[in-house]
Amino acid sequence: MYLTQGLHRALQQRPHALATVFRDRRRTYAELTDRVARLASALQALGMQTGDRVGLLGLNSDRFQEYFLATWWGGGVVNPVNIRWSVPEIVYSLDDCDTHILMIDDAFLPMADSIASSAKVRPLLIHVGDGPAPEGMLSFEQLIRDASPVDDAFRGGDDLASIMYTGGTTGRPKGVMQTHMNLWTAAVARAADVPVSEDALTLHIAPMFHMAALSRVILISLLGLPGIFVPAFEALDVMRTIERERITDILIVPTMLQALIMHPQFASFDLGSLRSLTYGASPIAVPLLELALKVLPNVEFTQGYGMTEAAPPISANGPENHSAEGIANGRLRSAGRPGLGVTVRIVDEHDNEVPRGTVGEVLVRGPNIMLGYWNKPEETAEALRGGWMHTGDGAYMDEDGYLYIVDRFKDMIVSGGENVYSGEVESAIASHPAVAACAVIGIPCVQWGEAVHAVIVLKPDNEVVGAEIIEHCRRQIAGYKTPKSVEFRAALPLSGAGKVLKRDLREPFWAGRDRGVS
């Protein structure tokens, strides 16, 4: 089980089949495989040894897929960088896992000098673009042209394949380690649960630093099907691409779907080629679904529930529940049933399984579950205790095995499909000299599902407005993590053990709802 296997299969069976599309650039599997083998050779010549990490900071493109496959072909490990992070966050992730080769595209060139000069070890920078490489950087295209192809290293099985950074409960991101086996089995199992047709044309919209996006690229590559890329989600660009390329399959978050169908020019595009729409990161609002079903009548909707640590699939809620019947029987609100190869238990605080219909924590095990967190043995042991991944999600399971997510037992907020860990935001807020104590919670938000809300206690004789706190955070952490609202209190509610009672802070905002998450 190795992640380059799809290239070998396609090269043997259908070398001239379309592999990638980006704007006007189209490449076959023969061309893709040759470029991958050459880029792998170049990376090895630059010092990449077996197991070394290689990063890419950039928007989606066909070159992102080449980076993934070439790093694996050459024996390395991918570390796709979160494009929404600040420079300090990016540098932390590079330093944390010793990423000494970093590819950067044109969109992020203004950050290159700051990243390189701030890192503990200045990374070797490779420019991913069509024009000449800036001074001090190597050219992605020139490296491919000048290199001779090398044989596949055939790394696979339990060999490390990726380190994907996710939020940290204690203020620092954690590098999730996934093996070839993890990623391969996750992709194949998802294909079994949500089949992909032989003539599928998949549009890659979600950013490639997300596990869901990486998983979809792996799946399409293993199947030897075409992958079409847009740089990022922009409603008009997505609709134009769907119409031009006759796209059949997409993966998006509900906020993207809303932006598409509510766009004033939506009706002017021919989107009739669409057959399958998978969404994740948050449930879909019933009014939005009803509208989507009306304007996209031939599209089958599937919700995917997962997490980076599970590479990512845990369960899927299929088209049968995205219907009038699914709305009526309540299964639209479900996260679906556990997928092939995935075992799920709902447990109490002692990890004992609870009866059906009882809320507990979601535990997961299977071949898709991560090795652990890079250089964080204590957090790894806590997350994987007893051989089960402890998700921190509160849910119940009905008699037919459907999961219903109702709460979170860990301090995580999901805003617009992005995970925000309270600890990271609280660390940024606490560094302000006027702050004595703080707590960060998620509150309902119509646009993003949940919004980041900060509750702050100031030091005596200090006066600060919310806008100052928000700007202070923005200089340290990504924009989507910064509080959208701030309130000041004389004290935070504490338990007898001195722990902040976040449920007490959350309760007024979520009162009257059937669950405490969106």
RASULPE-V55731 format. One record per residue. N is the residue number from 0. SS is DSSP state (a for helix, b for strand, c for the rest). PSI is psi in radians with two decimals (999 if undefined). Layout:
n=N ss=SS psi=PSI
n=N ss=SS psi=PSI
This chain:
n=0 ss=c psi=1.70
n=1 ss=c psi=2.59
n=2 ss=c psi=-0.15
n=3 ss=c psi=0.05
n=4 ss=a psi=-0.63
n=5 ss=a psi=-0.59
n=6 ss=a psi=-0.80
n=7 ss=a psi=-0.72
n=8 ss=a psi=-0.80
n=9 ss=a psi=-0.68
n=10 ss=a psi=-0.59
n=11 ss=a psi=-0.70
n=12 ss=a psi=-0.56
n=13 ss=c psi=1.13
n=14 ss=c psi=-0.47
n=15 ss=c psi=0.12
n=16 ss=c psi=2.62
n=17 ss=b psi=2.31
n=18 ss=b psi=-0.87
n=19 ss=b psi=2.62
n=20 ss=b psi=2.25
n=21 ss=b psi=1.95
n=22 ss=c psi=-2.11
n=23 ss=c psi=0.06
n=24 ss=b psi=2.17
n=25 ss=b psi=2.30
n=26 ss=b psi=2.54
n=27 ss=b psi=3.01
n=28 ss=a psi=-0.52
n=29 ss=a psi=-0.78
n=30 ss=a psi=-0.75
n=31 ss=a psi=-0.81
n=32 ss=a psi=-0.69
n=33 ss=a psi=-0.77
n=34 ss=a psi=-0.70
n=35 ss=a psi=-0.80
n=36 ss=a psi=-0.61
n=37 ss=a psi=-0.74
n=38 ss=a psi=-0.68
n=39 ss=a psi=-0.73
n=40 ss=a psi=-0.76
n=41 ss=a psi=-0.74
n=42 ss=a psi=-0.69
n=43 ss=a psi=-0.71
n=44 ss=a psi=-0.49
n=45 ss=c psi=-0.02
n=46 ss=c psi=-0.02
n=47 ss=c psi=2.08
n=48 ss=c psi=3.01
n=49 ss=c psi=2.18
n=50 ss=c psi=-0.08
n=51 ss=c psi=2.61
n=52 ss=b psi=2.46
n=53 ss=b psi=2.27
n=54 ss=b psi=2.79
n=55 ss=b psi=2.19
n=56 ss=b psi=1.83
n=57 ss=c psi=2.95
n=58 ss=c psi=2.91
n=59 ss=c psi=2.48
n=60 ss=c psi=3.04
n=61 ss=a psi=-0.48
n=62 ss=a psi=-0.45
n=63 ss=a psi=-0.74
n=64 ss=a psi=-0.69
n=65 ss=a psi=-0.67
n=66 ss=a psi=-0.84
n=67 ss=a psi=-0.98
n=68 ss=a psi=-0.66
n=69 ss=a psi=-0.67
n=70 ss=a psi=-0.77
n=71 ss=a psi=-0.72
n=72 ss=a psi=-0.65
n=73 ss=c psi=-0.04
n=74 ss=c psi=0.13
n=75 ss=c psi=-3.02
n=76 ss=b psi=2.31
n=77 ss=b psi=2.52
n=78 ss=b psi=1.35
n=79 ss=b psi=2.27
n=80 ss=c psi=2.40
n=81 ss=c psi=2.02
n=82 ss=c psi=-0.17
n=83 ss=c psi=0.01
n=84 ss=c psi=2.75
n=85 ss=c psi=2.92
n=86 ss=a psi=-0.80
n=87 ss=a psi=-0.64
n=88 ss=a psi=-0.73
n=89 ss=a psi=-0.82
n=90 ss=a psi=-0.70
n=91 ss=a psi=-0.80
n=92 ss=a psi=-0.65
n=93 ss=a psi=-0.78
n=94 ss=a psi=-0.70
n=95 ss=a psi=-0.71
n=96 ss=c psi=0.36
n=97 ss=c psi=0.92
n=98 ss=b psi=1.89
n=99 ss=b psi=-0.03
n=100 ss=b psi=2.15
n=101 ss=b psi=2.13
n=102 ss=b psi=2.43
n=103 ss=b psi=2.31
n=104 ss=b psi=3.12
n=105 ss=a psi=-0.59
n=106 ss=a psi=-0.43
n=107 ss=a psi=0.23
n=108 ss=a psi=-0.62
n=109 ss=a psi=-0.33
n=110 ss=a psi=-0.19
n=111 ss=a psi=-0.86
n=112 ss=a psi=-0.73
n=113 ss=a psi=-0.72
n=114 ss=a psi=-0.86
n=115 ss=a psi=-0.72
n=116 ss=a psi=-0.37
n=117 ss=a psi=-0.40
n=118 ss=c psi=2.64
n=119 ss=c psi=-0.75
n=120 ss=c psi=2.08
n=121 ss=c psi=2.09
n=122 ss=c psi=2.67
n=123 ss=b psi=2.14
n=124 ss=b psi=2.33
n=125 ss=b psi=2.17
n=126 ss=b psi=2.15
n=127 ss=b psi=1.70
n=128 ss=c psi=3.13
n=129 ss=c psi=-0.51
n=130 ss=c psi=-3.09
n=131 ss=c psi=2.57
n=132 ss=c psi=2.42
n=133 ss=c psi=2.79
n=134 ss=c psi=2.36
n=135 ss=c psi=0.01
n=136 ss=c psi=2.63
n=137 ss=b psi=2.78
n=138 ss=b psi=2.17
n=139 ss=a psi=-0.88
n=140 ss=a psi=-0.67
n=141 ss=a psi=-0.66
n=142 ss=a psi=-0.74
n=143 ss=a psi=-0.76
n=144 ss=a psi=-0.67
n=145 ss=a psi=-0.32
n=146 ss=c psi=2.64
n=147 ss=c psi=2.44
n=148 ss=c psi=2.53
n=149 ss=c psi=2.83
n=150 ss=c psi=2.66
n=151 ss=c psi=2.38
n=152 ss=c psi=-0.27
n=153 ss=c psi=0.71
n=154 ss=c psi=2.46
n=155 ss=c psi=-2.92
n=156 ss=c psi=-2.14
n=157 ss=c psi=0.13
n=158 ss=c psi=2.47
n=159 ss=b psi=2.34
n=160 ss=b psi=-0.64
n=161 ss=b psi=2.66
n=162 ss=b psi=1.95
n=163 ss=b psi=2.16
n=164 ss=b psi=2.31
n=165 ss=b psi=2.93
n=166 ss=c psi=2.72
n=167 ss=c psi=2.40
n=168 ss=c psi=-0.30
n=169 ss=c psi=0.27
n=170 ss=c psi=-0.14
n=171 ss=c psi=2.44
n=172 ss=c psi=2.70
n=173 ss=b psi=2.38
n=174 ss=b psi=1.92
n=175 ss=b psi=2.11
n=176 ss=b psi=2.08
n=177 ss=b psi=2.40
n=178 ss=b psi=2.99
n=179 ss=a psi=-0.74
n=180 ss=a psi=-0.80
n=181 ss=a psi=-0.91
n=182 ss=a psi=-0.66
n=183 ss=a psi=-0.86
n=184 ss=a psi=-0.62
n=185 ss=a psi=-0.77
n=186 ss=a psi=-0.79
n=187 ss=a psi=-0.70
n=188 ss=a psi=-0.70
n=189 ss=a psi=-0.64
n=190 ss=a psi=-0.58
n=191 ss=a psi=-0.67
n=192 ss=a psi=-0.69
n=193 ss=c psi=1.47
n=194 ss=c psi=2.54
n=195 ss=c psi=2.21
n=196 ss=c psi=2.73
n=197 ss=c psi=-0.34
n=198 ss=c psi=0.35
n=199 ss=c psi=2.45
n=200 ss=c psi=1.85
n=201 ss=b psi=2.26
n=202 ss=b psi=2.12
n=203 ss=b psi=1.92
n=204 ss=c psi=-0.79
n=205 ss=c psi=2.52
n=206 ss=c psi=2.48
n=207 ss=c psi=-0.17
n=208 ss=c psi=-0.12
n=209 ss=c psi=2.45
n=210 ss=a psi=-0.66
n=211 ss=a psi=-0.69
n=212 ss=a psi=-0.76
n=213 ss=a psi=-0.76
n=214 ss=a psi=-0.69
n=215 ss=a psi=-0.68
n=216 ss=a psi=-0.76
n=217 ss=a psi=-0.81
n=218 ss=a psi=-0.86
n=219 ss=a psi=-0.65
n=220 ss=a psi=-0.76
n=221 ss=a psi=-0.60
n=222 ss=a psi=-0.19
n=223 ss=c psi=0.60
n=224 ss=c psi=2.91
n=225 ss=c psi=2.49
n=226 ss=b psi=2.18
n=227 ss=b psi=2.35
n=228 ss=b psi=2.47
n=229 ss=c psi=2.60
n=230 ss=c psi=-0.71
n=231 ss=c psi=3.01
n=232 ss=c psi=2.09
n=233 ss=c psi=2.06
n=234 ss=a psi=-0.85
n=235 ss=a psi=-0.75
n=236 ss=a psi=-0.74
n=237 ss=a psi=-0.81
n=238 ss=a psi=-0.69
n=239 ss=a psi=-0.73
n=240 ss=a psi=-0.72
n=241 ss=a psi=-0.79
n=242 ss=a psi=-0.80
n=243 ss=a psi=-0.76
n=244 ss=a psi=-0.05
n=245 ss=c psi=0.89
n=246 ss=c psi=2.43
n=247 ss=c psi=-0.54
n=248 ss=b psi=2.35
n=249 ss=b psi=2.72
n=250 ss=b psi=2.14
n=251 ss=b psi=3.08
n=252 ss=b psi=2.76
n=253 ss=a psi=-0.59
n=254 ss=a psi=-0.58
n=255 ss=a psi=-0.75
n=256 ss=a psi=-0.76
n=257 ss=a psi=-0.76
n=258 ss=a psi=-0.61
n=259 ss=a psi=-0.99
n=260 ss=a psi=-0.29
n=261 ss=c psi=-0.04
n=262 ss=c psi=2.40
n=263 ss=c psi=-0.37
n=264 ss=c psi=0.15
n=265 ss=a psi=-0.81
n=266 ss=a psi=-0.27
n=267 ss=a psi=-0.11
n=268 ss=c psi=2.55
n=269 ss=c psi=1.76
n=270 ss=c psi=0.39
n=271 ss=c psi=-0.24
n=272 ss=c psi=-0.38
n=273 ss=c psi=2.31
n=274 ss=c psi=-0.50
n=275 ss=b psi=2.24
n=276 ss=b psi=2.01
n=277 ss=b psi=2.31
n=278 ss=b psi=2.78
n=279 ss=b psi=-3.02
n=280 ss=c psi=-0.47
n=281 ss=c psi=2.72
n=282 ss=c psi=2.88
n=283 ss=c psi=2.38
n=284 ss=c psi=2.45
n=285 ss=a psi=-0.81
n=286 ss=a psi=-0.66
n=287 ss=a psi=-0.75
n=288 ss=a psi=-0.79
n=289 ss=a psi=-0.71
n=290 ss=a psi=-0.74
n=291 ss=a psi=-0.73
n=292 ss=a psi=-0.57
n=293 ss=a psi=-0.76
n=294 ss=a psi=-0.27
n=295 ss=c psi=1.14
n=296 ss=c psi=-0.36
n=297 ss=c psi=0.20
n=298 ss=c psi=2.35
n=299 ss=b psi=2.21
n=300 ss=b psi=2.40
n=301 ss=b psi=2.30
n=302 ss=b psi=2.32
n=303 ss=b psi=2.25
n=304 ss=b psi=2.25
n=305 ss=b psi=-2.92
n=306 ss=b psi=2.77
n=307 ss=a psi=-0.71
n=308 ss=a psi=-0.26
n=309 ss=a psi=0.09
n=310 ss=c psi=0.58
n=311 ss=b psi=-0.03
n=312 ss=b psi=2.31
n=313 ss=b psi=-0.85
n=314 ss=b psi=2.90
n=315 ss=b psi=2.41
n=316 ss=b psi=1.90
n=317 ss=c psi=-3.09
n=318 ss=a psi=-0.51
n=319 ss=a psi=-0.40
n=320 ss=a psi=0.00
n=321 ss=c psi=1.22
n=322 ss=c psi=3.07
n=323 ss=a psi=-0.67
n=324 ss=a psi=-0.71
n=325 ss=a psi=-0.60
n=326 ss=a psi=-0.75
n=327 ss=a psi=-0.71
n=328 ss=a psi=0.01
n=329 ss=c psi=-0.05
n=330 ss=a psi=-0.20
n=331 ss=a psi=-0.62
n=332 ss=a psi=-0.16
n=333 ss=c psi=2.71
n=334 ss=c psi=0.17
n=335 ss=b psi=-2.92
n=336 ss=b psi=2.60
n=337 ss=b psi=2.49
n=338 ss=c psi=3.12
n=339 ss=c psi=2.25
n=340 ss=c psi=-0.08
n=341 ss=c psi=2.28
n=342 ss=b psi=2.30
n=343 ss=b psi=2.41
n=344 ss=b psi=2.59
n=345 ss=b psi=2.12
n=346 ss=b psi=2.86
n=347 ss=c psi=-2.97
n=348 ss=c psi=-0.23
n=349 ss=c psi=0.23
n=350 ss=c psi=0.43
n=351 ss=c psi=2.34
n=352 ss=b psi=2.41
n=353 ss=c psi=2.81
n=354 ss=c psi=2.72
n=355 ss=c psi=2.43
n=356 ss=c psi=-0.12
n=357 ss=c psi=2.36
n=358 ss=c psi=2.34
n=359 ss=b psi=-2.98
n=360 ss=b psi=2.49
n=361 ss=b psi=2.12
n=362 ss=b psi=2.47
n=363 ss=b psi=2.49
n=364 ss=b psi=2.73
n=365 ss=c psi=3.04
n=366 ss=c psi=-0.15
n=367 ss=c psi=-0.12
n=368 ss=c psi=2.40
n=369 ss=c psi=2.80
n=370 ss=c psi=-0.67
n=371 ss=b psi=-2.96
n=372 ss=b psi=2.32
n=373 ss=c psi=2.17
n=374 ss=c psi=0.46
n=375 ss=c psi=1.25
n=376 ss=a psi=-0.62
n=377 ss=a psi=-0.77
n=378 ss=a psi=-0.59
n=379 ss=a psi=-0.83
n=380 ss=a psi=-0.65
n=381 ss=a psi=-0.77
n=382 ss=a psi=-0.61
n=383 ss=c psi=0.39
n=384 ss=a psi=2.41
n=385 ss=a psi=0.16
n=386 ss=a psi=0.15
n=387 ss=c psi=2.43
n=388 ss=b psi=2.07
n=389 ss=b psi=1.88
n=390 ss=b psi=-0.45
n=391 ss=b psi=-0.01
n=392 ss=b psi=2.34
n=393 ss=b psi=2.27
n=394 ss=b psi=2.94
n=395 ss=b psi=2.80
n=396 ss=b psi=2.34
n=397 ss=c psi=-3.12
n=398 ss=c psi=-0.33
n=399 ss=c psi=0.17
n=400 ss=c psi=0.19
n=401 ss=b psi=2.39
n=402 ss=b psi=2.47
n=403 ss=b psi=1.93
n=404 ss=b psi=2.23
n=405 ss=b psi=-0.27
n=406 ss=b psi=3.08
n=407 ss=b psi=2.30
n=408 ss=c psi=-0.17
n=409 ss=c psi=2.77
n=410 ss=c psi=1.24
n=411 ss=b psi=2.49
n=412 ss=b psi=2.41
n=413 ss=b psi=1.93
n=414 ss=b psi=1.98
n=415 ss=c psi=0.51
n=416 ss=c psi=-0.05
n=417 ss=b psi=2.39
n=418 ss=b psi=2.26
n=419 ss=b psi=2.07
n=420 ss=b psi=2.24
n=421 ss=a psi=-0.65
n=422 ss=a psi=-0.66
n=423 ss=a psi=-0.78
n=424 ss=a psi=-0.71
n=425 ss=a psi=-0.64
n=426 ss=a psi=-0.69
n=427 ss=a psi=-0.77
n=428 ss=a psi=-0.77
n=429 ss=a psi=-0.36
n=430 ss=c psi=-0.15
n=431 ss=c psi=2.31
n=432 ss=c psi=-0.30
n=433 ss=c psi=-0.14
n=434 ss=b psi=2.23
n=435 ss=b psi=-0.70
n=436 ss=b psi=2.73
n=437 ss=b psi=2.79
n=438 ss=b psi=2.45
n=439 ss=b psi=2.31
n=440 ss=b psi=2.89
n=441 ss=b psi=2.34
n=442 ss=b psi=2.74
n=443 ss=b psi=2.48
n=444 ss=b psi=2.20
n=445 ss=c psi=-0.76
n=446 ss=c psi=-0.77
n=447 ss=c psi=0.05
n=448 ss=b psi=-1.04
n=449 ss=b psi=2.59
n=450 ss=b psi=2.61
n=451 ss=b psi=2.16
n=452 ss=b psi=2.30
n=453 ss=b psi=2.35
n=454 ss=b psi=2.15
n=455 ss=b psi=2.42
n=456 ss=b psi=2.17
n=457 ss=b psi=2.71
n=458 ss=c psi=2.69
n=459 ss=c psi=2.44
n=460 ss=c psi=0.36
n=461 ss=c psi=2.45
n=462 ss=c psi=2.18
n=463 ss=c psi=2.50
n=464 ss=c psi=2.79
n=465 ss=a psi=-0.67
n=466 ss=a psi=-0.60
n=467 ss=a psi=-0.70
n=468 ss=a psi=-0.77
n=469 ss=a psi=-0.77
n=470 ss=a psi=-0.65
n=471 ss=a psi=-0.76
n=472 ss=a psi=-0.68
n=473 ss=a psi=-0.44
n=474 ss=c psi=-0.21
n=475 ss=c psi=-0.55
n=476 ss=c psi=2.92
n=477 ss=c psi=2.64
n=478 ss=a psi=-0.65
n=479 ss=a psi=-0.27
n=480 ss=a psi=-0.35
n=481 ss=c psi=2.54
n=482 ss=c psi=2.43
n=483 ss=c psi=-0.31
n=484 ss=b psi=2.66
n=485 ss=b psi=2.40
n=486 ss=b psi=2.61
n=487 ss=b psi=2.39
n=488 ss=c psi=2.83
n=489 ss=c psi=-0.47
n=490 ss=c psi=2.76
n=491 ss=c psi=2.55
n=492 ss=c psi=2.29
n=493 ss=b psi=2.60
n=494 ss=c psi=3.04
n=495 ss=c psi=-0.46
n=496 ss=c psi=0.05
n=497 ss=c psi=0.20
n=498 ss=c psi=2.45
n=499 ss=b psi=2.27
n=500 ss=c psi=1.49
n=501 ss=a psi=-0.49
n=502 ss=a psi=-0.61
n=503 ss=a psi=-0.62
n=504 ss=a psi=-0.64
n=505 ss=a psi=-0.57
n=506 ss=a psi=-0.82
n=507 ss=a psi=-0.54
n=508 ss=a psi=-0.52
n=509 ss=a psi=0.06
n=510 ss=c psi=2.42
n=511 ss=c psi=0.01
n=512 ss=c psi=2.73
n=513 ss=c psi=-0.01
n=514 ss=c psi=2.82
n=515 ss=c psi=0.37
n=516 ss=c psi=2.81
n=517 ss=c psi=999
